[in-house]
Amino acid sequence: MKRLLALVAAAGALAGCGPVRSTSHLLDAEVQIQAARTAGAEKLAPYEWTAANLYIRKAREEVSYSDYQAGVDFAEKAARFAAKARETAMANANAEDASSPSPNP
């Protein structure tokens, strides 16, 4: 009987972790997406930008269906693509700056 009670208590405790973990990953991904937006990823890294936004949308959808692990997986992918979008946008912006002619005084 004690074993059953302990098992039920452990299952209940683990069931509460899903929403917290998925929310944390969603917030992390949203921060990465905002950083990419600030870097100009919408124009300078459109592939990575689009992928990040589609993955975050899918993560929110999965969490709404209470499929927290899928939500975490998609949120992690969104964060990776957003970080890559930011890096690519910054590199492309630096390349554009380097290739533009400097004004002569």
N, C-alpha and C positions, 0 to 999 in steps of 0.2 A: 504494500500500500504506500509506503514512504517513497519507494522507487517511482511509482506511478505519479505521485504528487510532485516529485522532483522533476520528472520528465515533462509534465504539464507546465510547471513553472518555467523551466528552461525554454520550452517552445514558445511560451507567451513572451518571454524576454527577447527572444530572437525575432519574433514577429514585429516587434516595435522598432527594430533597427533598420528595416528596409526603407521606410519613409524618410528617416533622418539621413541616412547615407545617400539616398537618391537626391534629396534636396540639396545636400552639401555639394554633390557633383554638379547638379544643375547650376547652382550659384557660381561655382568655379568656372564652368563653361561660359556662363553669361559674362563674367568678368573678362575672360579671354576674348570673347567676341567684341566687347566694348573697346578693348585695347586694339584689336584689329581694325575696328571702325575708325578709331582715332588716328591710326597709322595710314588710313586711306586705302584699306584693303578692298573696298567695294570696287575701286577702279584699277588698283595696281596689282591685285591678286584675286581676280574674280572666281577662279576655280575653287581655291581654298575657302574663300569667303562664302560662296554658295554652299559648298559641302558642309561647312560649320553650321550655317543656318538651317540647312535641312536636317542635320543630325540633332540639333537642339530641339527642333520642332518634333522630331520622332521621339526623342527622349521624353519630352513633356507628354506626348500621346501615350507612351507606354506606362508612364507613372500614373496617368489618369485611369488606366485600366488596372491599376495596382500590380503591374508587372515591374517591380522595383529593380530587379537585377538587369532586365533589358534596358530600363531607363538609365541605370548607371552606365551600362556599356555604351549606349548611344551618347550620353553626356560626355564620357571620356573621349569618344571619337570627335565630338564637337569641339572639345577643348584642344585636342591635338591639331585639328584642322585650323582652328582660330589662331593658335600660336604660330602655325606655319604660314597662315595668311599674313599675320603681322610681320613676321620675319621677311617674307617675300615682298610685301609692300614697302618695307623700310629699305630693302636692298634695291628694289626698282626705283624708289625715290632718289636714293643716293646715286644710282647709275644715271638717272635723268639729270641730276644736278651736275654730275661730272661731265656729261656729254654736251651740256648747253654751253654756248660760248659766253665768256665773261664780257661784260660791257667795258669798253675802253673809255677811260676818262678824257 
